[in-house]
């Protein structure tokens, strides 16, 4: 959907919320469990105040106001003018919060009003852009089956009356404009499986995904009427089960908590310096796989070089040395190896890597590379197909299985057949 096509969708959503901003505020009173569990998640994962929080599409400011009360610096913006006016009435001087970089971004509504995946990915990418390294995004989604479960409870004839819409929700997750009014609820309903992949493809690492209604989705009235200890007991119970993926298809809202990884900022810093200095290197290991789109967690950075460039790396980053570059070997490998620390991110440099084969040592470094853009900096990365073969050789079949769907089949077969030179097998 291009920008011109999306303008009518934007107007539907804007008018929908403008006409009843108070209703959006009161929704959290009607759905107390959703609000309480979300606030628990924020309390657990946010850095301590006065961290700066951007509440993007925060409506009338339910969460923004509560975070401001807790000492956070919050800036709120929203498509709906009516919701913003209501937020200003209920908050105190939100205008004093400066718009700079943020420690956290709340996307507690925009993603389920963006009907195209490219739009959702762009929204997450923009959130990542304004976050500091190590910053968090809290991204809310309406679950795929929430509307149909609501229909079962309140309008059981809905699938018969709207068969085309039912099919569209089931297969595409889309509730488009119906032409019933100029203020319709237009939404995208995410399948639980896609939430993690969407965040990872936008450059985030997942901390957790929560089904915020917990055990009481669609049956919350009795629990929401409780008070004091009984209410808190149910909030505790629901929060304990929110991360269980077995309930994620049967809640109304999913909340992804994801982090902008520090290692990407570190890699960008290192690559820019190495590129300027003409140092040859390749990113290998988990970071290489992630840069090729494989959803793996990155604990450190591994860079392969030749022996001379391993020592040049050490000279360039002398302030970060933990273990100086030197010849190191064990029963299997030998290399010019050094370990560095960049703001808590471990970086290992491996120069002239050899593997023992019988009585001899043979080169075993990645031999083929490509370039990946990391936030505007070109980074030299080994082929994913070589990384996959390396995982197989080391017995890391779990990692190899994650990589295989992202590999180029012809390239992988050429490497395995020896039609393309590689030292990975």
C-alpha positions as CSV (number, residue, x, y, z in Angstrom):
1,X,0.0,0.0,0.0
2,X,1.5,3.3,-1.0
3,X,1.3,6.6,0.8
4,X,-1.7,7.9,-1.2
5,X,-3.6,4.6,-0.6
6,X,-2.9,4.7,3.1
7,X,-4.3,8.3,3.5
8,X,-8.0,7.1,3.6
9,X,-7.1,4.4,6.2
10,X,-5.4,7.1,8.3
11,X,-8.6,9.2,8.1
12,X,-10.8,6.3,9.3
13,X,-8.6,5.7,12.3
14,X,-8.2,9.3,13.2
15,X,-11.9,9.9,13.1
16,X,-12.6,6.7,15.0
17,X,-10.5,7.9,17.9
18,X,-11.3,11.6,17.7
19,X,-15.0,10.9,18.1
20,X,-14.6,9.2,21.4
21,X,-11.3,9.9,23.1
22,X,-12.9,9.4,26.6
23,X,-13.9,5.9,25.6
24,X,-10.3,5.0,24.9
25,X,-9.3,6.3,28.3
26,X,-12.1,4.3,30.0
27,X,-11.2,1.2,28.0
28,X,-8.4,0.5,30.5
29,X,-11.0,0.7,33.3
30,X,-13.1,-1.9,31.6
31,X,-10.1,-4.1,30.9
32,X,-8.2,-3.7,34.2
33,X,-6.2,-6.9,33.7
34,X,-4.7,-5.7,30.4
35,X,-3.7,-2.4,32.0
36,X,-2.3,-4.0,35.2
37,X,-0.3,-6.7,33.5
38,X,1.1,-4.1,31.0
39,X,2.2,-1.9,33.9
40,X,3.9,-4.9,35.5
41,X,5.8,-5.5,32.3
42,X,6.9,-1.9,32.1
43,X,7.9,-1.9,35.8
44,X,10.0,-5.1,35.3
45,X,11.8,-4.1,32.0
46,X,12.1,-0.3,31.9
47,X,15.3,1.2,33.2
48,X,14.8,3.2,36.4
49,X,13.5,6.8,36.2
50,X,14.2,9.4,35.0
51,X,14.7,7.5,31.8
52,X,13.2,9.1,28.7
53,X,10.2,7.3,27.2
54,X,8.6,8.0,23.9
55,X,4.9,7.0,23.9
56,X,4.1,6.7,20.2
57,X,0.4,6.5,19.4
58,X,-0.4,6.6,23.1
59,X,-3.9,7.9,22.7
60,X,-5.2,9.7,25.8
61,X,-2.0,8.9,27.8
62,X,-3.0,6.1,30.1
63,X,0.6,4.7,30.3
64,X,2.4,8.0,29.6
65,X,0.7,9.7,32.6
66,X,1.4,6.8,34.9
67,X,5.1,6.6,33.9
68,X,5.4,10.4,34.4
69,X,4.0,10.0,37.9
70,X,6.7,7.4,38.5
71,X,9.4,9.9,37.6
72,X,10.0,9.1,33.9
73,X,10.4,11.8,31.3
74,X,7.7,11.0,28.7
75,X,6.8,12.5,25.4
76,X,3.5,11.5,23.9
77,X,2.3,11.9,20.3
78,X,-0.7,10.5,18.6
79,X,-2.6,10.7,15.3
80,X,-5.8,11.6,17.0
81,X,-6.1,15.2,18.0
82,X,-9.0,14.4,20.4
83,X,-6.9,11.9,22.3
84,X,-4.0,14.4,22.6
85,X,-6.3,17.0,24.0
86,X,-7.6,14.6,26.5
87,X,-4.1,13.6,27.5
88,X,-3.2,17.2,28.1
89,X,-6.2,17.6,30.3
90,X,-5.1,14.6,32.5
91,X,-1.4,15.1,32.5
92,X,0.7,17.9,33.8
93,X,2.9,19.8,31.4
94,X,3.9,17.0,29.0
95,X,5.3,19.8,26.8
96,X,8.4,20.1,29.0
97,X,9.8,16.7,27.9
98,X,12.4,17.1,25.2
99,X,12.4,15.1,22.0
100,X,15.9,13.6,21.8
101,X,17.1,10.0,22.0
102,X,15.0,7.7,24.2
103,X,15.6,4.9,26.6
104,X,12.3,3.2,25.7
105,X,9.6,3.5,23.1
106,X,6.0,2.4,23.6
107,X,4.2,1.3,20.5
108,X,1.0,0.4,22.3
109,X,-1.4,0.9,19.4
110,X,0.1,2.0,16.1
111,X,1.2,-1.5,14.9
112,X,-2.4,-2.8,14.8
113,X,-3.6,0.0,12.6
114,X,-0.9,-0.5,10.0
115,X,-2.3,-3.0,7.5
116,X,0.8,-3.6,5.5
117,X,3.9,-5.5,6.8
118,X,6.2,-2.9,5.3
119,X,4.5,-0.2,7.3
120,X,4.7,-2.2,10.6
121,X,8.4,-2.9,9.9
122,X,9.0,0.7,9.2
123,X,7.4,1.8,12.4
124,X,9.6,-0.6,14.4
125,X,12.6,0.5,12.4
126,X,11.8,4.1,13.3
127,X,11.4,3.1,17.0
128,X,14.9,1.5,16.8
129,X,16.3,4.6,15.2
130,X,15.3,6.9,18.0
131,X,16.4,4.4,20.8
132,X,19.7,4.5,22.5
133,X,21.8,1.3,22.2
134,X,20.3,-1.1,24.7
135,X,17.0,0.7,24.7
136,X,13.7,-1.1,24.8
137,X,10.6,-1.1,22.6
138,X,7.2,-2.3,24.0
139,X,5.2,-3.2,20.9
140,X,1.5,-4.2,21.3
141,X,-0.4,-6.3,18.8
142,X,-4.0,-7.5,18.6
143,X,-4.0,-11.2,18.3
144,X,-5.3,-12.9,15.2
145,X,-8.4,-14.5,16.7
146,X,-9.4,-11.8,19.1
147,X,-12.2,-10.3,17.0
148,X,-13.7,-13.7,16.2
149,X,-13.6,-14.7,19.9
150,X,-15.3,-11.4,20.7
151,X,-18.0,-12.2,18.1
152,X,-18.5,-15.7,19.6
153,X,-19.2,-14.0,23.0
154,X,-21.2,-11.0,21.8
155,X,-22.4,-11.4,18.2
156,X,-22.4,-15.1,17.4
157,X,-24.2,-14.5,14.0
158,X,-21.3,-12.3,12.9
159,X,-19.5,-15.0,10.7
160,X,-22.8,-15.7,8.9
161,X,-23.5,-12.0,8.3
162,X,-19.9,-11.2,7.3
163,X,-18.3,-14.3,5.7
164,X,-15.9,-12.4,3.5
165,X,-14.6,-10.4,6.5
166,X,-14.3,-13.6,8.5
167,X,-12.2,-15.2,5.8
168,X,-10.0,-12.1,5.4
169,X,-9.3,-12.0,9.2
170,X,-8.5,-15.7,9.3
171,X,-6.2,-15.7,6.2
172,X,-4.7,-12.2,6.1
173,X,-5.4,-10.8,9.6
174,X,-7.0,-7.6,8.1
175,X,-10.1,-5.8,9.1
176,X,-10.4,-3.2,6.3
177,X,-12.8,-0.2,5.9
178,X,-16.3,-1.5,5.4
179,X,-18.0,1.7,4.2
180,X,-20.3,1.7,7.1
181,X,-19.2,5.2,8.4
182,X,-16.2,7.5,8.2
183,X,-15.0,6.5,11.7
184,X,-14.6,2.7,11.5
185,X,-12.1,0.6,13.5
186,X,-9.6,-0.6,10.9
187,X,-7.0,-3.0,12.1
188,X,-4.4,-5.7,11.5
189,X,-4.5,-8.8,13.7
190,X,-1.2,-10.5,14.1
191,X,-0.6,-14.2,14.3
192,X,1.4,-15.0,17.4
193,X,4.1,-16.7,15.3
194,X,4.9,-13.5,13.3
195,X,5.4,-11.2,16.2
196,X,9.0,-12.4,17.0
197,X,10.0,-12.5,13.4
198,X,8.7,-9.0,12.7
199,X,10.7,-7.5,15.6
200,X,13.8,-9.4,14.7
201,X,13.7,-8.3,11.1
202,X,13.5,-4.7,12.3
203,X,16.8,-5.2,14.1
204,X,15.5,-6.0,17.6
205,X,16.3,-8.9,19.9
206,X,13.3,-10.3,21.7
207,X,13.3,-10.2,25.5
208,X,9.8,-11.7,25.9
209,X,6.4,-11.8,24.4
210,X,3.4,-11.6,26.7
211,X,-0.3,-12.4,26.3
212,X,-1.4,-9.5,28.5
213,X,-5.0,-10.7,29.3
214,X,-3.5,-13.9,30.7
215,X,-6.0,-16.5,31.8
216,X,-9.0,-14.2,31.9
217,X,-9.3,-13.1,28.3
218,X,-13.0,-12.6,27.5
219,X,-13.9,-13.9,31.0
220,X,-12.5,-11.0,33.0
221,X,-15.6,-9.3,34.4
222,X,-15.6,-11.2,37.8
223,X,-11.9,-10.7,38.3
224,X,-12.0,-7.0,37.3
225,X,-14.7,-6.4,39.9
226,X,-12.3,-7.6,42.7
227,X,-10.3,-5.3,45.0
228,X,-7.4,-5.3,47.3
229,X,-5.7,-8.7,48.0
230,X,-8.0,-10.7,45.7
231,X,-7.4,-8.4,42.8
232,X,-3.6,-8.3,43.3
233,X,-3.6,-12.2,43.5
234,X,-5.1,-12.4,40.1
235,X,-2.8,-9.8,38.7
236,X,0.1,-11.8,40.0
237,X,-1.3,-15.1,38.6
238,X,-2.0,-13.6,35.2
239,X,1.5,-12.0,35.0
240,X,3.1,-15.3,35.8
241,X,1.5,-17.0,32.8
242,X,1.7,-14.2,30.2
243,X,5.0,-15.5,28.7
244,X,3.5,-19.0,28.1
245,X,3.2,-19.3,24.3
246,X,0.3,-21.8,24.7
247,X,-2.1,-18.9,25.6
248,X,-0.9,-16.4,23.0
249,X,-3.6,-17.5,20.5
250,X,-6.4,-17.0,23.0
251,X,-5.7,-13.5,24.3
252,X,-6.8,-10.2,22.8
253,X,-3.4,-8.4,23.0
254,X,0.2,-9.5,22.7
255,X,3.0,-7.4,24.0
256,X,6.5,-7.8,22.6
257,X,9.4,-6.5,24.8
258,X,12.5,-6.2,22.6
259,X,15.9,-4.5,22.9
260,X,18.0,-2.5,20.4
261,X,21.1,-4.6,20.7
262,X,24.3,-2.9,21.9
263,X,26.4,-5.1,19.6
264,X,25.0,-3.5,16.5
265,X,26.2,0.0,17.6
266,X,29.5,-1.5,18.6
267,X,29.9,-3.3,15.2
268,X,29.0,-0.1,13.4
269,X,31.7,1.8,15.3
270,X,34.3,-0.9,14.7
271,X,33.5,-1.4,11.0
272,X,33.7,2.3,10.2
273,X,37.1,2.5,11.8
274,X,38.4,-0.6,10.1
275,X,37.0,0.5,6.7
276,X,38.8,3.8,7.0
277,X,42.1,2.1,8.0
278,X,41.9,-0.4,5.2
279,X,41.9,-3.4,7.6
280,X,40.6,-6.6,6.1
281,X,38.1,-8.4,8.2
282,X,34.9,-10.5,8.1
283,X,32.2,-10.8,10.7
284,X,31.5,-14.4,11.4
285,X,29.4,-16.5,13.8
286,X,26.1,-15.5,15.3
287,X,26.4,-11.8,14.4
288,X,27.0,-12.8,10.7
289,X,24.0,-15.1,10.8
290,X,21.8,-12.3,12.3
291,X,23.0,-9.8,9.7
292,X,21.8,-12.2,7.1
293,X,18.3,-12.3,8.7
294,X,18.6,-15.4,10.8
295,X,16.8,-15.1,14.2
296,X,19.6,-16.0,16.6
297,X,20.7,-14.3,19.8
298,X,24.1,-12.6,19.6
299,X,26.2,-12.7,22.8
300,X,29.5,-11.4,21.3
301,X,31.2,-10.4,18.1
302,X,33.6,-12.6,16.2
303,X,35.9,-11.0,13.5
304,X,38.2,-13.0,11.3
305,X,41.3,-11.4,9.8
306,X,44.8,-12.4,8.7
307,X,47.6,-12.4,11.3
308,X,48.9,-8.9,10.4
309,X,45.5,-7.3,10.5
310,X,44.7,-8.9,13.9
311,X,47.6,-6.8,15.3
312,X,46.5,-3.7,13.4
313,X,43.1,-4.1,15.0
314,X,44.7,-4.2,18.4
315,X,46.6,-1.0,17.6
316,X,43.5,0.8,16.5
317,X,41.5,-0.2,19.6
318,X,44.3,-0.4,22.2
319,X,42.0,1.1,24.9
320,X,39.6,-1.9,24.6
321,X,42.1,-4.7,25.0
322,X,41.2,-7.5,27.5
323,X,43.5,-10.2,26.2
324,X,46.3,-9.0,23.8
325,X,46.5,-10.6,20.4
326,X,48.9,-13.5,20.5
327,X,49.4,-17.0,19.1
328,X,47.0,-19.3,20.9
329,X,46.2,-22.9,20.3
330,X,44.4,-25.9,21.6
331,X,44.0,-29.5,20.4
332,X,41.9,-28.3,17.4
333,X,42.5,-24.7,16.5
334,X,45.4,-22.2,16.3
335,X,45.2,-18.5,15.6
336,X,46.4,-15.0,16.5
337,X,43.6,-14.4,19.0
338,X,42.7,-11.4,21.1
339,X,39.7,-10.4,23.2
340,X,38.4,-6.8,23.5
341,X,35.6,-5.1,25.4
342,X,33.4,-2.3,23.9
343,X,31.0,-0.9,26.5
344,X,30.2,-4.4,27.8
345,X,30.2,-6.1,24.4
346,X,32.9,-8.8,24.0
347,X,34.7,-8.8,20.7
348,X,37.0,-11.6,19.7
349,X,39.5,-11.2,16.9
350,X,40.8,-14.3,15.2
351,X,43.7,-13.9,12.9
352,X,44.9,-16.7,10.5
353,X,42.7,-19.4,11.9
354,X,43.9,-23.0,11.3
355,X,42.4,-26.3,12.3
356,X,44.3,-29.5,13.0
357,X,43.9,-32.3,10.4
358,X,46.0,-35.3,11.5
359,X,49.6,-34.1,11.8
360,X,49.0,-30.9,9.9
361,X,47.3,-27.5,10.4
362,X,45.0,-26.3,7.6
363,X,43.4,-22.9,7.0
364,X,39.8,-22.9,8.2
365,X,38.7,-19.3,8.1
366,X,35.7,-18.0,6.1
367,X,36.9,-17.3,2.5
368,X,33.9,-15.7,0.9
369,X,32.3,-12.4,2.0
370,X,29.6,-10.0,1.2
371,X,28.7,-6.6,2.5
372,X,25.7,-5.7,4.7
373,X,24.6,-2.2,5.6
374,X,24.4,-1.6,9.3
375,X,22.7,1.7,9.9
376,X,24.6,3.4,7.0
377,X,28.0,1.7,7.5
378,X,29.0,-1.2,5.1
379,X,30.1,-4.2,7.1
380,X,32.0,-7.1,5.7
381,X,30.3,-10.4,6.5
382,X,31.0,-14.0,5.6
383,X,28.5,-15.8,3.4
384,X,25.6,-17.3,5.3
385,X,26.2,-20.6,3.4
386,X,29.8,-20.8,4.8
387,X,28.5,-20.1,8.3
388,X,25.9,-22.9,7.9
389,X,28.6,-25.4,6.9
390,X,30.8,-24.2,9.8
391,X,27.9,-24.9,12.2
392,X,27.5,-28.4,10.7
393,X,31.2,-29.1,11.1
394,X,31.1,-28.1,14.7
395,X,28.1,-30.1,15.4
396,X,25.9,-27.1,16.0
397,X,23.0,-28.6,14.1
398,X,20.4,-26.4,15.9
399,X,22.1,-23.3,14.5
400,X,22.5,-24.9,11.1
401,X,18.8,-25.7,11.0
402,X,17.9,-22.0,11.7
403,X,20.3,-20.9,9.0
404,X,19.2,-23.3,6.2
405,X,15.8,-21.6,5.3
406,X,17.7,-18.3,4.7
407,X,20.5,-19.9,2.6
408,X,20.7,-19.7,-1.2
409,X,20.3,-23.4,-2.2
410,X,22.5,-23.2,-5.3
411,X,25.3,-21.4,-3.4
412,X,25.2,-23.9,-0.6
413,X,25.3,-26.9,-3.0
414,X,28.2,-25.4,-4.9
415,X,30.1,-25.0,-1.6
416,X,29.4,-28.6,-0.6
417,X,30.3,-30.0,-4.0
418,X,33.6,-28.1,-4.1
419,X,32.5,-26.0,-7.1
420,X,33.2,-22.9,-4.9
421,X,36.3,-22.9,-2.8
422,X,35.8,-23.0,1.0
423,X,37.7,-24.2,4.0
424,X,34.5,-24.8,6.1
425,X,34.3,-28.6,5.5
